[in-house]
Amino acid sequence: AVEGLANPSILAAARFRGIRLKPLPIDAEGADPAALDRLAAEDGRLRGAILSPSLHNPTGASMGPARREDLARVITRRGLFLIEDDVHAPLAPPAALPAPVAALCPDQVLLVGSPSKVLGPGLRVGWLAAPAALDDRIAAALWASAWMAPPLGAEIVTRWIDDGTAETLAAAARAANLRRRALLDQRLPGLDLTLAPACAHAWIGLGPDRGHDRVWDPDRFAEAAEAAGVRVAPARAFTVPPVPVPAAARLSLAAAPDDAVFLKALDRLARLLDPRAAPSSLRPIA
């Protein structure tokens, strides 16, 4: 089971492994534990769930304490495993998020984290907190797929955590995301549907807006945006069939090298979203 809108990396991994995904409805707090419970009751083949309780990609939804407790109860009662994607959680302010679900039922949850969203995308290392009973299987999978974590990246992250650099960089990343979200609200008012301001991405609505009834097809919008020099991810990349593809696209807040380039990107998107806009031949901005 996975959220009806899910991280494309999860969808790609499932396709590669031949794993069938069943979508769960999501709301302002992410996946619905009651829906997971019903799915487990209806389909005996269900083995587990891959969910993002903190700063969900792409919507930014985060589960509150009660929702996490409900999810832990379902996981425990139904004998499921949960892979808890916690990669975006370090972007939230300290103590802003509840404890991970893994803290509630550690024997059935694999908690996955990474520094790449806050310390730099080139640090391709991560961490996994998992039940001890899975140690041998995890070690075998790591050996077969990557042999080991990149030692240099692991050493850099370890030292940065020890000397405080990691927290300094994380605070800077949070501040940058909040600053760019404010710029987004100025240039594209009312279009950001993201449920948490700490996210490094924005979920942009492409439906009726500002008094007109024009609705962009997400794929065509992504193509038009790229032709204008701005890369966005259309909703189809996140949608798990048979969930209908929403009229939305994800915009990265962190990809632009500086605020000036980010503002140019927003201005070009604003022109695309303006119903009065005429076709243009814009060139890449960076």
NUFIVO-67853 format. One line per 4 residues: number of its first residue (from 1); for each residue y, x, z of C-alpha. Coordinates in steps of 0.05 Angstrom, whole numbers. Each point is the difference from the previous one (the first is absolute). Layout:
<rs>
NUM) Y/X/Z; ... .
</rs>
This chain:
<rs>
1) 0/0/0; 71/23/-15; 69/-30/-1; 14/-43/-62 .
5) 55/51/-15; -28/69/15; 13/74/-9; -19/19/-72 .
9) -36/62/27; -47/-45/39; -12/-42/-62; -15/62/-42 .
13) -47/28/53; -38/-66/3; -7/-1/-76; -25/72/0 .
17) -52/-15/54; -21/-67/-30; 22/-38/62; 17/-74/-10 .
21) 65/-20/33; 14/-69/30; 74/-16/10; 29/-26/65 .
25) 65/-41/4; 59/37/30; 63/-23/34; 57/32/39 .
29) -51/34/46; -48/23/-55; -72/-22/-8; -25/-64/33 .
33) -57/15/49; -24/-72/-3; -9/6/-75; -42/64/12 .
37) -42/-39/51; -12/-56/-50; -18/49/-55; -50/36/44 .
41) -32/-67/19; -5/-21/-73; -23/65/-32; -54/40/35 .
45) 12/59/-48; 67/15/33; -3/69/33; 71/12/22 .
49) 74/0/-16; 53/49/-23; 66/-22/28; 70/27/14 .
53) 25/-31/65; 62/44/3; 53/0/-55; -46/-30/-52 .
57) 5/25/-71; 33/-33/-38; 31/-56/44; 16/40/63 .
61) -34/-52/45; -22/24/69; -47/-34/48; 24/-18/69 .
65) -42/13/62; -32/-70/0; -20/5/-74; -31/69/13 .
69) -40/-28/58; -24/-58/-43; -22/49/-54; -36/44/50 .
73) -38/-61/26; -22/-20/-70; -22/71/-17; -40/4/65 .
77) -31/-69/-3; -20/5/-73; -26/72/5; 47/26/-54 .
81) 32/67/-11; 75/5/-10; 33/56/-38; 71/-2/29 .
85) 51/30/-48; 53/28/46; 33/47/-51; 68/-35/1 .
89) 4/-10/76; 37/66/15; 60/-27/-39; 12/-52/55 .
93) 46/19/57; -36/27/62; -35/-55/40; 21/-53/-51 .
97) -72/-16/-18; -57/-24/45; -61/45/11; -46/2/-60 .
101) -60/-47/-4; -43/62/9; 23/2/73; -29/-70/11 .
105) -70/11/-30; -9/75/-13; -74/-6/-14; 12/-41/-63 .
109) 66/26/-28; 14/61/-43; 74/17/8; 29/38/-59 .
113) 67/36/3; 40/51/-39; 66/39/4; 16/-7/-73 .
117) 47/-60/7; 44/34/52; -9/76/-6; -7/7/-75 .
121) -46/-26/-56; -26/71/-14; -36/2/67; -65/-30/-24 .
125) -35/-1/68; -14/-56/48; -39/-20/61; -55/-48/17 .
129) -18/-29/67; -69/-31/-6; -60/-21/41; -42/60/21 .
133) -62/-34/-30; 30/11/-69; 14/75/9; -58/24/-43 .
137) 14/-49/-56; 74/17/-1; -14/75/0; -49/-9/-58 .
141) 51/-41/-39; 55/52/11; -46/57/-20; -21/-37/-64 .
145) 70/-21/-21; 48/54/22; -40/52/40; 55/3/53 .
149) 73/-18/12; 48/50/-32; 7/53/55; 72/20/-17 .
153) 25/-71/2; -37/-14/65; 30/62/32; 70/-19/-22 .
157) -6/-70/28; -30/25/65; 56/50/11; 54/-52/-17 .
161) -30/-49/50; -3/54/54; 71/26/-9; 35/-68/-10 .
165) 15/9/-74; -45/-59/-17; 40/-49/43; 66/27/-28 .
169) -24/-11/-71; -28/-69/17; 67/-21/30; 36/25/-63 .
173) -49/-40/-44; 12/-63/40; 75/8/-4; -3/12/-75 .
177) -42/-62/-11; 47/-43/40; 61/29/-36; -31/-14/-68 .
181) -20/-70/20; 73/-13/17; 19/25/-69; -53/-45/-30 .
185) 28/-61/36; 69/17/-27; -22/9/-73; -55/-53/-2 .
189) 19/-50/53; -54/-49/20; -56/31/-40; -34/43/52 .
193) -59/-39/28; -26/57/44; -19/-23/69; 18/65/37 .
197) 61/43/-13; -36/64/20; -43/1/-63; 7/53/-53 .
201) -5/-54/-53; 33/-66/-16; -36/-62/-26; 48/-30/-51 .
205) -2/-73/-18; 6/-15/-75; 3/-76/4; 60/-48/-3 .
209) 61/31/31; 75/-8/4; 5/-69/-32; -43/11/-62 .
213) -72/-15/-16; -21/63/-36; -67/28/24; -22/70/-21 .
217) -73/13/-15; -15/60/46; -34/41/-54; 56/-11/-50 .
221) 51/17/54; -35/65/16; -1/18/-74; 74/-17/-7 .
225) 17/39/62; -37/62/-24; 35/-6/-67; 65/1/40 .
229) -22/63/37; -24/-33/65; -73/-2/20; -24/-60/41 .
233) -70/-26/15; -14/-71/-24; -34/-49/47; -63/1/-42 .
237) -15/70/26; -8/-28/70; -31/-68/-13; -74/-12/16 .
241) -31/-53/-46; -2/-60/3; 67/2/36; 56/-20/-48 .
245) 46/58/-19; 68/-12/34; 66/9/-35; 16/65/35 .
249) 0/75/-6; 1/59/48; 57/50/-1; -6/67/36 .
253) 58/17/46; -22/72/7; -15/23/-71; 72/13/-24 .
257) 23/71/16; 67/-24/29; 41/-62/14; 41/8/-63 .
261) -62/-5/-44; -26/-58/41; 66/-37/-10; -4/11/-75 .
265) -70/-28/1; 23/-62/38; 57/-11/-48; -48/1/-59 .
269) -47/-48/34; 59/-46/15; 17/-1/-74; -72/-19/-17 .
273) 1/-56/52; 67/-28/-23; -15/-60/-46; 62/16/-40 .
277) -23/71/-15; -11/20/-72; -54/50/-21; 23/72/6 .
281) -25/70/-16; 4/33/68; -26/70/10; -37/29/60 .
285) 46/16/58; -37/60/28 .
</rs>
